Amino acid sequence: MAGPPKRFYKNAGVVSSNGRYEITLDSRKLKTPRGLPFYVESEPLAIAIATEWDAQKETALSSTVIDNPNSLQKHDMVNYLVNYINTDTVLFHSSEELELKKLQDQEWTPIVEWCNKRYEINLASTDSLVVPTFEPGMAMNLSRYFSSYNTAALHGFVFAVDTIKSIILTMACVDRYIPIEKAVQLARLEEEFQQGHWGKVEWAHDIQRLDSQARLSAAVLYIYFNTSNAFVKEKISL
């Protein structure tokens, strides 16, 4: 069996220039897939990327922000996140399997109630396939919340939501109301329920779960790092 690919550099580092932080692999500066100079504006994030460069998750997010392949502006991402809540996973309960519906009520309802109280909105679950509509005031509250983040952090939100299909669970993670593992477990609730009845391919489903945890962890860290440079108080010795 082939071994892991050999590392092509000995030391990863961070250099600062004009308020930006670049990653170096030996003497070479890291570049994005499009060949642009790779940089971030958060020193803690730069340190995290350099320290765990092989993990690639934070690096991929940062490259997306710089390259911006879909030409997304801040208002585009705010609108995407606000509108996503209409189809949030945890709002749609089963209408056929009573055991599953009971589990969803037990596990999802407390998260929705927390979200309503925390953000002064009025979300409600449904067992219908019809996408619910919400009061304009709720959209305004959510828009105000997401608009308080910078563009880089919003990319982290989008990455997280696309991973677990839930803005509510993402917000709960960012607010540290629930841990990453719990968010992924709740996002996969129906899938795990079905696997409990019909069985699963152990390695395949475990890989999917762990990959979701890794992606969500990277997204939440990316949000933190781009929100406060004080998130990490001490530099990591590289």
C-alpha positions as CSV (number, residue, x, y, z in Angstrom):
1,M,0.0,0.0,0.0
2,A,1.3,3.4,-0.9
3,G,2.3,5.7,2.0
4,P,1.2,9.2,2.5
5,P,2.6,11.9,0.1
6,K,6.0,13.2,1.2
7,R,6.0,16.7,2.6
8,F,7.6,19.1,0.2
9,Y,8.6,21.6,2.8
10,K,10.4,21.5,6.2
11,N,9.0,24.5,8.0
12,A,5.8,26.5,7.8
13,G,5.9,30.1,9.0
14,V,4.0,33.4,9.0
15,V,5.2,36.7,7.7
16,S,3.5,40.1,8.2
17,S,3.3,42.8,5.6
18,N,1.0,45.9,5.5
19,G,-1.4,44.5,8.0
20,R,-1.7,41.2,6.2
21,Y,-0.3,37.8,7.2
22,E,1.2,35.4,4.6
23,I,2.1,31.8,5.0
24,T,5.5,30.6,4.0
25,L,6.6,27.0,3.3
26,D,10.3,27.2,3.8
27,S,11.2,30.3,1.7
28,R,8.2,30.0,-0.6
29,K,5.0,32.0,0.0
30,L,1.8,30.1,-0.2
31,K,-0.5,31.0,-3.2
32,T,-4.2,30.4,-3.9
33,P,-5.3,27.9,-6.6
34,R,-5.5,30.9,-9.0
35,G,-1.9,31.8,-8.3
36,L,-2.7,34.9,-6.2
37,P,-0.7,35.6,-3.1
38,F,-2.3,33.9,-0.1
39,Y,-3.0,36.1,2.9
40,V,-5.3,36.6,5.8
41,E,-5.9,39.7,8.0
42,S,-6.0,37.8,11.3
43,E,-2.7,36.7,12.8
44,P,-4.2,33.9,14.9
45,L,-5.8,32.5,11.8
46,A,-2.5,32.7,10.0
47,I,-0.8,30.8,12.8
48,A,-3.5,28.2,12.8
49,I,-3.1,27.7,9.1
50,A,0.6,27.4,9.3
51,T,0.5,25.0,12.2
52,E,-2.1,22.7,10.7
53,W,-1.4,23.4,7.0
54,D,-1.8,19.7,6.1
55,A,-5.4,19.8,7.3
56,Q,-6.3,22.1,4.4
57,K,-9.7,23.2,5.7
58,E,-8.9,26.7,6.9
59,T,-6.6,27.1,3.9
60,A,-9.4,26.2,1.5
61,L,-11.8,28.7,3.1
62,S,-9.2,31.5,3.0
63,S,-8.5,30.8,-0.7
64,T,-12.2,31.0,-1.4
65,V,-12.4,34.4,0.2
66,I,-9.4,35.7,-1.8
67,D,-10.4,34.1,-5.2
68,N,-14.2,34.6,-4.6
69,P,-15.0,32.4,-7.6
70,N,-18.8,33.3,-7.4
71,S,-18.1,37.1,-7.0
72,L,-20.1,37.2,-3.8
73,Q,-20.6,40.5,-2.0
74,K,-21.4,40.8,1.6
75,H,-25.1,41.5,1.0
76,D,-25.2,38.3,-1.2
77,M,-24.1,36.2,1.7
78,V,-26.3,37.9,4.2
79,N,-29.4,37.3,2.0
80,Y,-28.3,33.7,1.4
81,L,-28.1,33.0,5.1
82,V,-31.3,34.8,6.0
83,N,-33.3,33.0,3.2
84,Y,-31.8,29.6,4.1
85,I,-33.7,29.5,7.3
86,N,-36.9,28.9,5.4
87,T,-35.5,25.4,4.5
88,D,-33.5,24.7,7.7
89,T,-33.2,21.0,8.4
90,V,-34.3,21.3,12.0
91,L,-37.7,22.9,11.1
92,F,-38.9,20.0,9.0
93,H,-40.2,17.1,11.1
94,S,-41.4,13.8,9.8
95,S,-45.1,13.4,8.9
96,E,-45.0,9.7,8.5
97,E,-42.7,8.0,11.0
98,L,-44.0,8.7,14.5
99,E,-40.9,7.4,16.2
100,L,-38.7,9.7,14.2
101,K,-41.0,12.7,14.7
102,K,-40.9,12.1,18.5
103,L,-37.1,12.0,18.3
104,Q,-37.0,15.2,16.2
105,D,-39.3,17.0,18.7
106,Q,-37.1,15.9,21.5
107,E,-33.8,16.9,20.0
108,W,-34.6,19.7,17.6
109,T,-37.3,21.7,19.4
110,P,-35.0,22.9,22.3
111,I,-32.5,24.3,19.7
112,V,-35.3,26.2,17.9
113,E,-36.7,27.6,21.1
114,W,-33.2,28.7,22.1
115,C,-32.8,30.4,18.7
116,N,-36.1,32.2,19.0
117,K,-35.2,33.6,22.4
118,R,-31.6,34.5,21.6
119,Y,-32.4,36.3,18.3
120,E,-36.0,37.5,19.1
121,I,-37.6,35.6,16.3
122,N,-40.5,33.2,16.0
123,L,-39.5,30.1,14.1
124,A,-41.8,27.1,14.2
125,S,-41.4,23.5,13.1
126,T,-43.6,21.9,10.5
127,D,-44.4,18.4,9.3
128,S,-45.5,19.7,5.9
129,L,-43.3,19.9,2.7
130,V,-44.5,23.4,2.1
131,V,-41.8,26.0,2.8
132,P,-43.0,28.3,5.6
133,T,-43.0,32.1,5.3
134,F,-41.9,34.2,8.2
135,E,-42.6,37.7,9.4
136,P,-40.5,40.5,7.9
137,G,-39.3,41.4,11.4
138,M,-37.6,38.1,11.7
139,A,-35.7,38.6,8.5
140,M,-34.6,42.0,9.7
141,N,-33.3,40.7,13.0
142,L,-31.4,37.9,11.3
143,S,-30.1,40.3,8.6
144,R,-28.8,42.7,11.3
145,Y,-27.1,39.8,13.1
146,F,-25.2,38.5,10.0
147,S,-24.4,42.0,8.8
148,S,-22.5,42.6,12.0
149,Y,-19.8,40.1,10.7
150,N,-17.2,41.0,8.1
151,T,-17.1,39.4,4.7
152,A,-14.5,36.8,5.6
153,A,-16.5,35.6,8.6
154,L,-19.6,35.4,6.4
155,H,-17.8,33.0,4.1
156,G,-17.3,30.8,7.2
157,F,-21.0,30.9,7.9
158,V,-21.8,29.9,4.3
159,F,-19.3,27.0,4.4
160,A,-20.8,25.8,7.7
161,V,-24.4,26.0,6.5
162,D,-23.6,24.2,3.3
163,T,-21.9,21.5,5.4
164,I,-24.8,20.7,7.8
165,K,-27.8,22.3,6.0
166,S,-28.8,24.3,9.0
167,I,-28.3,27.9,9.8
168,I,-29.9,27.4,13.3
169,L,-27.3,24.7,14.2
170,T,-24.5,26.9,12.8
171,M,-25.6,29.9,14.9
172,A,-25.8,27.6,18.0
173,C,-22.2,26.5,17.4
174,V,-20.9,30.0,16.9
175,D,-22.6,31.1,20.1
176,R,-21.1,28.1,21.8
177,Y,-24.6,26.8,22.8
178,I,-23.8,23.4,21.5
179,P,-20.5,21.7,20.5
180,I,-19.5,20.7,17.0
181,E,-20.1,17.0,17.5
182,K,-23.7,17.7,18.8
183,A,-24.5,20.0,15.8
184,V,-23.4,17.3,13.4
185,Q,-25.3,14.6,15.3
186,L,-28.5,16.8,15.2
187,A,-28.0,17.6,11.5
188,R,-27.7,13.8,10.7
189,L,-30.6,12.9,13.0
190,E,-32.9,11.4,10.4
191,E,-30.0,9.6,8.6
192,E,-28.8,8.1,11.9
193,F,-32.4,7.1,12.7
194,Q,-32.7,5.2,9.4
195,Q,-29.3,3.6,9.8
196,G,-30.4,2.3,13.2
197,H,-33.3,0.6,11.5
198,W,-31.7,-0.6,8.3
199,G,-28.0,-0.8,9.2
200,K,-25.1,1.1,7.9
201,V,-21.7,0.7,6.2
202,E,-19.6,1.4,9.2
203,W,-16.6,3.0,7.6
204,A,-18.5,5.0,5.0
205,H,-20.9,6.6,7.4
206,D,-18.2,7.2,10.0
207,I,-16.1,9.0,7.4
208,Q,-19.0,11.2,6.4
209,R,-19.7,12.1,10.0
210,L,-16.1,12.9,10.8
211,D,-15.7,14.9,7.6
212,S,-18.7,17.0,8.5
213,Q,-17.2,17.6,12.0
214,A,-13.9,18.7,10.5
215,R,-15.6,21.0,8.0
216,L,-17.9,22.6,10.6
217,S,-15.0,23.0,13.1
218,A,-12.9,24.7,10.4
219,A,-15.8,27.0,9.5
220,V,-16.5,28.0,13.2
221,L,-12.8,28.6,13.9
222,Y,-12.6,30.7,10.7
223,I,-15.5,32.8,11.9
224,Y,-13.9,33.3,15.4
225,F,-10.5,34.1,14.0
226,N,-11.9,36.7,11.6
227,T,-14.0,38.2,14.3
228,S,-11.4,38.9,16.9
229,N,-7.6,38.9,16.7
230,A,-7.7,38.4,20.5
231,F,-9.1,34.9,20.1
232,V,-5.7,33.5,20.4
233,K,-3.6,35.4,23.0
234,E,-0.3,33.6,22.6
235,K,1.5,32.8,19.4
236,I,2.1,29.2,18.7
237,S,5.7,28.3,18.3
238,L,6.2,26.9,14.8
